[in-house]
Amino acid sequence: MGDDRQDSGAIVSAVASLGHRVNEALLRLGFATRFFLMLLIWSGQSFRRFSLTIREVYFSGFQSLLIIMVSGLFIGMVLGMQGYETLQRYGSADALGVLVALSLVRELGPVVAALLFASRAGSSITAEIGLMKATEQLTAMDMMAVNPIARVVAPRFWGGVISMPLLAALFSATGVFGGYLIGVVFIGVDEGAFWSQMQASVDFRYDIWSGIVKSFVFGIAVSLIAVFEGYDAVPTAEGVSSSIKGTVVKSALAILALDFVLTSFMFREA
């Protein structure tokens, strides 16, 4: 009889714990939705001082160029090397340019660039806003009748949204150059076939445009997660550290999930 009571008590406790976690998750989701709506509302005021957004484009985008372009170059070189080995078995080595370009423009460019952007710029945005909250700078802005969402959050959000498609495009372009470097310069694939088949096979609507849409959606997701985690951070060193970790993890999961959803819709339309 005692064992049955203990088992039933453990089940009740587990259900109560699960319900508490679900309730917290729903409350946080509601707060994030309200935060996003407030961000959109106050963006108009932020755009009046567009220099703040341009500055964030510099910090989020321009300062991420090195890791983006170096990573794109090496990924393109790996694609060129691996792709040549595979295509050569079927006598299609001249299609190397098509393989490299489609792999980068459709998939690897937006996804890998977004992951790198989240780890480099997203974590930095969260740290900045979180430290401003921990040192009560956001509270001081409120007291001086300066809206912290319009002054601090919105420029960083839109700076990330603007930077992400540009970084993804540069990643893909650098990757194609890396594939050219390995395939044409070092291996000896015909240069004319490399570029002509790429030009004939890569479609703007179904290939390049899909990559642009993906990178834009990823930029919105990563930037929103970064600013929200910073704004909602517990104002302690441990809380800011936890928010930075949450930005990187949640951004990576959001990118991969959105990539699957967007790819499903795009292939269905194609």
N, C-alpha and C positions, 0 to 999 in steps of 0.2 A: 504493500500500500504506500509505504514511504517512497519507494523508488518511482512509482507512478506519479506521485506529487512532484518529485524532483524533476522528472522528465517533462511534465506539463509546465512546470515553472520555467524550465530552460527554454521550452518552445515559446511561451509567452514573452519571455525576455528577449529572445531572438527576433520575434515579430515586432516587438516594441522598438528594438534598436533599428530594425530595417525601416519601420515607419518613420522614426525620427530622422534617419538619413535621407529618406525620400522627401520628407517635409522640408529639410534644410536645402536640398538640391532644388526643389521647386521655388522656395523663397529666393534663393540666389539667382535662379533663372529669371524670375520676375524682376528682381532688382537690376539684372544685366539688361533686360529688355527696356526697362524704364530709363536706364543710363544711356542706352543707344538712342532712344527717342530724344532725350534731352541733348545729347551730342549733336544730333541732326538739327534740332531747333536752334541751338546756339552757334551752329557753324556759320550762319549768315553774319553774325556779329564778328566772328573770327576772320571771315574773308575780307572784312573791311581793312584789316591789317594783314594783308596777304604776305607781307615780308616775313611774318612769323612762320607761315607755312613753308615759304621758300627756304628759310633757315633750317627747318626740320627735314626738308628734302635733301639738303646738303648733308646733314648729320646722319640721316637714315639711309639715304641712297648713295650719295657720292662717296662717303667713307666706307661703304660696303663694296665698292667696285673691285678692290683688290682681291678679296676672297671669292667674289662672284666670277671674275674673269679668269683667275688662276684655276678655280675648280672647273669652270666650263672648258678651258683649254685641255686639261688632263682627261676629263670625261670624254671629250671629243676624240682625243688621241686613243683612249681605250676602245671606244666604239669603232674607230677606224681599224685598229689592230684586230679586235675580235670579229668584227664584221667581215673583214677581208678573208680571214681564215674560214669562216662559215660559207661565204659566197663563192669562194674559190672551188669548193667541193662540187658545186653545181654549175660551174662555168659561168658565173654571173658576177665576176669581180668588178665589172664596169658599173654595176648598180650600187657601188659602195656609197656614192654621194647621196643617193636616194635614201638608203638605210640610215645614214648618219643624220641627214636633215629631218626626216620624218620622226625619228626617235627623239631628237632634241626639241623640235618645234611643237610636236603634239604632246609629249609627255615629260621627258627628263628636264627640259628647260624650265617650264613653269614650276614643276614639283620640287626639283632640287634647289632652284633659286629661292623658292618660298621657304624651304626648310633652312637654308643658310641665312636668309633674311630674318627668320624667326629667332634663330640662335644668336645672331649678331645684333641686329637692330631692335628686334622685339624685346629681348632681355634688357637691353640698354634703356629703352623707353619705360619699361616697368620699373627699373631701378631708379630712374630719375623721378618719376611721379611718386613712387613709394617713399623715397627719401624726402621729397618735398612734404609729403603727408606726415612722415615721422618727425620732421623738424618743425611742423606746424606752419609751414609757409602757405599751404592751401587755406588753412583757417584764417591766417592773417589777410589773405586776399579777400575772403568773405567779409571780414570786418571792415576792409577799406572799400567795400561795394564793388569789388572786381570779381567777376564770375570766373572761378578757376577752370570750369569746363571750356568756356570760350577762350580764355587766355592761355591755358596750359594743355588741356586735353585735346581739343579740336585741332590745333595746328599739328600736333604729333600724329593724330589719326590720319588726317588728310595728307600729311607728308609721306606716311607709309603707303597709303593708297596710290598716290602718284608715283612713288619710287618703284613699287613692285613690278608693274608691267615693263618699265624701262630696264630694270635689272634682268628680268627674264629674257627680254629681247637680246640684251648684250651677252647673257649667258649662252643663248642658242647660237648667236653669231660667232662667238669665240669658240664654241664647241665645233661648229662646222669648219672653222679654220684649223682646229686641231685635227679633225678627221682628214682634211685636205693635206695637212702637213705629213701625217703618217702614211696615208694612202697614196698620194701622188708623189710627194717629194722623196720619201724614204723607201716605200715599197715599189713604186713605179706604175701605179694605175694610170691609164690614159687621162690626161687632164681635161681634154675636150669632152670625153664620155662622162667624167665625174660631174662636171658642171652642167652639161646639156641634159643629162638624164634627171638630175636634180631639178632643173628648171621646168622640165616637162612633167614631172610627177608630183611636185609639191603644189597643191592648190591653195589659193589664198583663202577661200571661204571655209573649206573643210579642214585645213591644216593650220595655216597661220592664224586665222581668225579664232579658231578654237583655242589655240595657245594664248592669245591675247585675253580672251574671256576668262580662261582659267586663272591666269596671273592676276587679273583685276579682282576676281572673287577671292583668291588667296590673299591679296593685299588687304581687302576689307576684313577678312576673318582674322588674320594675324594682327593687324593694327588694332582692331576692336578688342581682342583678347589681351593685347599688351597694355593698352591704356586702362582697361577695366581692372585687370589684376593689380596694376599700380595704384589706381584710385581706391580700390577696395582692400588694399593691403593693411594688415595689422600694423600700427605705427611703432614697431620695434625692429631691431636688426634681424631677429629671427623671422618676423612676419614678412619683411621685405625680401629676405632670402627665399622664403617659401613661395612668395608670389612670383619671383623670377623663375623658380623651378616650374611652377604651374604654367607660366607663359610658354616655356619651351615645350613642355609635355603636351599641353592642350592644343597648342598651335600645330604641332606635328600630327596629332590625331585628327584635328579638324582638316588639315591639308589633305591627308590621305583619304578621309571620308568624303570630302567634297570632290576630290579628284575622281573617285569611283562614281559618284552621282552625276557629275558633269560629263564624264566620258560616256556613261550609259545613255544620257539624253542626246549627246552629239552623234554617237554612232547610230542611234535610232533615227535621227533626222537625216543622216547621210544615207 
